[in-house]
Amino acid sequence: MQTRQAVRTDGKWSSPLSSNGQRESTDLALVFGARALLKDPVITEEIQEAFPFAKVVGCSTAGEIQGTQVFDDTVCVTSVAFEHTTLSSASFEAMGEFCSREAGIELVSSLPTDGLRHVLVISNGLLVNGSELVKGITEALPEGISVTGGLSADGADFEQTVVMSDGTVSSTRVAAIGFYGDRLRVGHGSLGGWDSFGPRRRVTRAEGNILYELDGRPGLDLYRKYLGDAADGLPATGLLFPLSIEIPGAEGELVRTILAINEDAGTMTFAGDVPEGATARLMRANFDRLIDGASGAARSAVQSPADEPPDLAILISCVGRKLVLKQRVEEEVEAVHEALGGDPVMTGFYSYGEISPVVHAARCELHNQTMTVTTFTET
């Protein structure tokens, strides 16, 4: 596996996007950047011209990860030339949250399944119900095929997110890359590191990812009570207080974060489902545990100590973690690098939701407020 990385900042690239040989041999180009820059046709044309034969996929972010650094208002490109792995791509325009499950089904149904090892999904971050999207994806895929990915972001603005694929940029798109080959090893891990506090509460009224009531009281009122003066900054300040939910019969806890509020209806819209009957608790940040969670996600992605260090790692972390960690944000990226071992090429972004199984061989889920690590190694 051969890789190359470049960052566009202050109107120029840190290095050429590709050499003559890499221009033809590159199979995959991962592109993560600020929304305004990805919507600039000059920049997107530069990327497409640099990789005319590659699958080019990416999205807008709340921060770009390249190596052990975290950038803002840049475009980060990682190109990959595989030796023993082939790729296929698919995309689907998801126009609203109520077609999210159908979007997931349609998206992966167009990927050939013969030899398929892994699917990387990049979705618009505001117009889908991430839980329903993941349900559709897992329903349509044969067992044994792992899925990871994330929801695109727009900093802390929550105005519009975009996905880049098939040579264009769209605010409604969901894209997927399928990886094929017996010599490809894929690892994945996802952990949080937030502390729960306060009483456990029952979700007494909800519809999909819209929460109406906890213990028979408006959920938005509860958040306002705990946020105090910071409640005026909702939904962005709600990122600092995610919701932990336990679903009867499900494995482990899931974390949900706010995408939007409706003052008139007294509701909150989350990035994933908050099912009625689930048990919910508020959460708050613990700096050291957030860093430990990132390291734990990386250790889970390296399947055993005897494995070779990965060649490539894609890190997708939540915007809420970045807002909490602030100037310490690179510590979680450095913790991942150390836990992976060797010197893997790392790229990724800060998201509005992370897609990964909780543990190996488990069902894929949508997460919020986690660090998700996907590793790739060719043998």
Secondary structure, DSSP 8 states (H G I E B T S, - for coil): -EEEEEEEETTEESS-S--HHHHHH--EEEEEE-HHHHT-HHHHHHHHHH-TTSEEEEEE-SSEEETTEEESS-EEEEEEE-SS-EEEEEEEE--SGGGHHHHHHHHHHTS--TTEEEEEEEE-SSSS-HHHHHHHHHHHS-TT-EEEEEE---TTT-S---EEETTEEESSEEEEEEEE-TTEEEEEEEE---EEEEEEEEEEEEETTEEEEETTEEHHHHHHHHHGGGGGGTTGGGGGS-EEEE-TT-SS-EEE-EEEEETTTTEEEESS---TT-EEEEEE--HHHHHHHHHHHHHHHS--TTS---SEEEEEEEHHHHHHHGGGHHHHHHHHHHHH-S--EEEEEEESEEEEESSTTS-EEEESS-EEEEEEEE-
